[in-house]
Amino acid sequence: MLVEQVAPMVLAALAAPPGTISGEVLGIAGGRAYSFRTRETPGVFAESGTFTSQDIGDQWDELLRGA
C-alpha cells in the first residue's frame, strides 16, 4: 500500500468533527475506501479475577453475544 493511497484517509479522519468516528476501523484498497464497525458486548467476568481458557470456553456464547 502506498502512502499516497493512505494519506487522504488519515487526513480526513484527523479533520473529522469530534465524536463522528468511534469504533471504526478505516481501510483503503485501491480505489475503495471503507470502514468496519466494531461492537462491544457487556462481556463476562472471572470470579477469581483471571480467566483460564476453560472459563472463556464455557462462557463463549455469552462473551460474543452479550447478556
C-alpha positions as CSV (number, residue, x, y, z in Angstrom):
1,M,0.0,0.0,0.0
2,L,1.3,3.4,-1.0
3,V,1.4,6.4,1.3
4,E,-0.4,8.3,-1.5
5,Q,-3.3,5.9,-1.1
6,V,-3.5,6.1,2.7
7,A,-2.7,9.7,3.4
8,P,-6.1,11.1,2.2
9,M,-7.9,8.8,4.6
10,V,-5.7,9.7,7.5
11,L,-6.1,13.4,6.9
12,A,-9.9,13.1,6.5
13,A,-10.1,11.1,9.8
14,L,-8.0,13.7,11.6
15,A,-10.1,16.5,10.3
16,A,-13.5,14.8,11.1
17,P,-15.7,16.6,13.6
18,P,-15.2,15.4,17.2
19,G,-17.3,12.4,18.1
20,T,-18.0,11.3,14.5
21,I,-15.5,8.5,14.4
22,S,-15.9,5.9,17.1
23,G,-15.4,2.2,17.0
24,E,-14.3,2.4,13.3
25,V,-11.5,0.7,11.5
26,L,-10.9,2.6,8.3
27,G,-9.5,1.0,5.2
28,I,-8.3,1.8,1.7
29,A,-8.0,-0.8,-1.1
30,G,-7.1,0.7,-4.4
31,G,-10.0,2.9,-5.4
32,R,-12.2,1.8,-2.5
33,A,-12.4,3.5,0.9
34,Y,-14.4,1.7,3.6
35,S,-14.9,1.2,7.4
36,F,-15.5,-1.7,9.7
37,R,-17.7,-1.1,12.7
38,T,-16.8,-2.8,15.9
39,R,-19.1,-3.5,18.8
40,E,-18.6,-4.2,22.4
41,T,-20.7,-6.7,24.3
42,P,-21.2,-6.4,28.1
43,G,-18.6,-9.1,28.4
44,V,-18.2,-11.8,31.0
45,F,-16.3,-11.6,34.3
46,A,-14.0,-14.0,36.0
47,E,-14.9,-14.6,39.6
48,S,-11.3,-15.1,40.5
49,G,-10.1,-12.0,38.6
50,T,-8.3,-14.1,35.9
51,F,-9.5,-16.4,33.2
52,T,-8.5,-19.9,32.2
53,S,-9.0,-21.0,28.6
54,Q,-11.7,-23.3,30.0
55,D,-13.5,-20.4,31.7
56,I,-13.6,-18.5,28.4
57,G,-14.7,-21.5,26.5
58,D,-17.5,-22.1,29.0
59,Q,-18.7,-18.5,28.5
60,W,-18.0,-18.2,24.8
61,D,-21.6,-17.7,23.6
62,E,-22.3,-15.0,26.3
63,L,-19.0,-13.4,25.5
64,L,-19.8,-13.0,21.8
65,R,-23.5,-12.2,22.0
66,G,-23.7,-10.3,25.3
67,A,-26.3,-10.9,28.0
